[in-house]
């Protein structure tokens, strides 16, 4: 699934990430490490290297080719070839067969939060998941303390479906998560 998808009145675009984006991905995580870590699994310092980012993106490319996961980067349309990675939206754990479902994960650069960029990016990726990937359902699992992420999901049309106790080990502790989903309306 290669391409460039404009959104936000053509001020931003999404594109799939590849190995060539390793330095941008590393820079994103280094800039935002203290903001993101409370909402992520513990990440060892060895992950914050260019070599490790290349390996992660190589695996991501293989996963995209095998229809298991899709990695989208968010960029400014004003700096299409030299701008920083502003954020990402990932479609993880793609399951086909009768399920046709995936999980969604996303993160935004600290300097770009609160502007509606992530909400629009999640909406765009959701439309791609339903129209191009022909998925039926997208699930979001959001740690209770991440109210900004919950708002993004709600504004993007996700519905709360429950609470999963001790769902994921985040920042070293199994924590409760709100489970939300969005169902394709293309099949109706």
C-alpha positions as CSV (number, residue, x, y, z in Angstrom):
1,X,0.0,0.0,0.0
2,X,2.2,2.8,-1.3
3,X,1.0,6.3,-1.8
4,X,0.7,9.7,-0.4
5,X,-2.6,10.7,1.2
6,X,-3.3,14.4,1.8
7,X,-5.5,15.6,4.7
8,X,-6.2,18.6,6.9
9,X,-7.1,20.9,3.9
10,X,-3.9,19.5,2.2
11,X,-1.6,20.9,4.9
12,X,-0.5,17.4,5.9
13,X,0.1,14.0,4.3
14,X,0.4,10.4,5.3
15,X,2.7,7.9,3.6
16,X,3.9,4.5,4.5
17,X,7.2,4.4,6.4
18,X,10.2,2.6,5.1
19,X,13.9,2.0,6.0
20,X,14.8,5.4,4.5
21,X,12.8,7.0,7.4
22,X,14.9,5.5,10.2
23,X,16.6,8.8,11.0
24,X,13.3,10.6,11.1
25,X,11.7,8.0,13.3
26,X,14.7,8.1,15.7
27,X,14.5,11.9,15.9
28,X,10.8,11.7,16.6
29,X,11.2,9.3,19.5
30,X,14.2,11.2,20.9
31,X,12.3,14.5,20.8
32,X,9.2,13.0,22.4
33,X,10.6,10.3,24.6
34,X,9.5,11.8,27.9
35,X,6.0,12.5,26.7
36,X,5.5,9.1,25.1
37,X,7.1,6.8,27.6
38,X,4.3,7.0,30.2
39,X,1.9,5.5,27.6
40,X,4.2,2.9,26.0
41,X,5.9,-0.4,27.1
42,X,9.3,0.1,28.6
43,X,11.8,0.9,25.8
44,X,15.4,0.1,26.5
45,X,18.0,2.7,25.5
46,X,19.3,0.4,22.9
47,X,16.1,1.0,20.9
48,X,17.1,4.7,20.5
49,X,19.7,4.1,17.8
50,X,19.7,4.5,14.1
51,X,20.6,0.8,13.5
52,X,17.7,-0.3,15.7
53,X,15.3,2.0,13.9
54,X,16.4,0.6,10.5
55,X,15.7,-3.0,11.8
56,X,12.3,-1.9,13.1
57,X,11.4,-0.4,9.8
58,X,12.7,-3.4,7.8
59,X,10.4,-5.6,9.8
60,X,7.6,-3.1,9.3
61,X,8.1,-3.2,5.5
62,X,8.1,-7.0,5.6
63,X,4.9,-6.9,7.7
64,X,3.2,-4.5,5.3
65,X,4.2,-6.8,2.3
66,X,2.7,-9.7,4.2
67,X,-0.5,-7.8,5.1
68,X,0.2,-8.0,8.9
69,X,0.8,-4.4,9.9
70,X,0.8,-1.0,8.2
71,X,3.0,2.0,9.3
72,X,2.0,5.5,8.3
73,X,4.0,8.6,9.0
74,X,2.5,12.1,9.3
75,X,4.3,14.9,7.5
76,X,3.8,18.6,6.7
77,X,2.9,19.3,3.1
78,X,4.9,22.5,3.4
79,X,8.1,20.5,3.8
80,X,7.4,17.3,1.8
81,X,11.0,16.2,1.3
82,X,12.9,17.6,4.3
83,X,10.4,17.9,7.1
84,X,10.4,16.0,10.4
85,X,8.1,13.1,11.2
86,X,5.2,14.8,13.0
87,X,3.6,11.6,14.2
88,X,2.5,8.1,13.1
89,X,-0.6,5.9,12.8
90,X,-0.1,2.2,12.8
91,X,-2.5,-0.5,11.9
92,X,-1.3,-3.5,13.9
93,X,-2.2,-7.2,14.2
94,X,-4.2,-7.4,10.9
95,X,-6.3,-10.6,11.0
96,X,-8.1,-11.8,7.9
97,X,-10.5,-14.6,7.5
98,X,-13.9,-14.1,9.1
99,X,-12.5,-11.4,11.5
100,X,-11.1,-8.8,9.0
101,X,-9.8,-6.6,11.9
102,X,-6.8,-4.8,13.3
103,X,-5.6,-2.7,16.2
104,X,-4.7,1.0,15.7
105,X,-1.9,2.9,17.5
106,X,-0.9,6.5,17.1
107,X,1.4,9.2,18.6
108,X,1.9,12.9,17.8
109,X,4.9,15.2,18.2
110,X,4.6,17.3,21.4
111,X,4.8,20.5,19.3
112,X,1.8,19.5,17.1
113,X,-0.7,18.2,19.7
114,X,-4.0,19.9,20.3
115,X,-4.4,21.0,16.7
116,X,-6.6,18.3,15.4
117,X,-3.9,16.8,13.2
118,X,-4.0,13.4,14.8
119,X,-7.8,13.1,14.7
120,X,-7.7,13.9,11.0
121,X,-4.9,11.4,10.4
122,X,-6.7,8.6,12.3
123,X,-9.9,9.4,10.3
124,X,-7.9,9.2,7.0
125,X,-6.2,5.9,8.0
126,X,-9.5,4.5,9.1
127,X,-11.0,5.2,5.7
128,X,-8.0,3.6,4.0
129,X,-8.3,0.5,6.2
130,X,-11.9,0.1,5.2
131,X,-11.8,1.1,1.5
132,X,-8.3,-0.1,0.4
133,X,-7.5,-2.9,2.9
134,X,-11.2,-4.0,3.1
135,X,-11.1,-4.4,6.9
136,X,-14.3,-4.6,8.8
137,X,-13.2,-3.5,12.2
138,X,-10.5,-1.4,13.9
139,X,-9.9,-1.6,17.6
140,X,-8.2,1.0,19.8
141,X,-7.0,0.1,23.3
142,X,-6.2,3.3,25.2
143,X,-4.7,3.6,28.7
144,X,-7.2,5.3,31.0
145,X,-4.8,8.2,31.9
146,X,-4.4,9.1,28.2
147,X,-7.4,11.4,27.8
148,X,-6.0,13.1,24.7
149,X,-5.8,9.7,22.9
150,X,-9.3,8.8,24.0
151,X,-10.6,12.1,22.6
152,X,-8.9,11.4,19.3
153,X,-10.5,8.0,19.1
154,X,-13.9,9.4,20.0
155,X,-13.7,12.3,17.5
156,X,-12.6,9.7,14.9
157,X,-15.8,7.8,15.3
158,X,-14.6,5.0,17.7
159,X,-17.2,3.7,20.2
160,X,-16.4,2.5,23.7
161,X,-16.9,-1.2,23.9
162,X,-15.6,-1.9,27.4
163,X,-12.8,-1.8,29.9
164,X,-10.0,-4.4,29.8
165,X,-8.4,-4.7,33.2
166,X,-4.6,-5.2,33.3
167,X,-4.6,-5.2,29.5
168,X,-1.1,-4.2,28.5
169,X,2.2,-3.7,30.4
170,X,2.7,0.0,30.0
171,X,5.7,1.7,31.6
172,X,6.5,-1.5,33.5
173,X,3.0,-2.1,35.0
174,X,-0.1,-3.9,33.6
175,X,-2.7,-1.2,33.3
176,X,-6.4,-1.0,32.5
177,X,-7.4,0.2,29.0
178,X,-10.6,1.5,27.5
179,X,-11.4,-0.6,24.4
180,X,-13.0,1.2,21.5
181,X,-13.8,0.1,18.0
182,X,-14.9,1.4,14.7
183,X,-16.8,-0.7,12.2
184,X,-16.8,-0.2,8.5
185,X,-20.0,1.3,7.0
186,X,-19.0,0.3,3.5
187,X,-20.6,-3.1,3.8
188,X,-24.1,-1.8,4.7
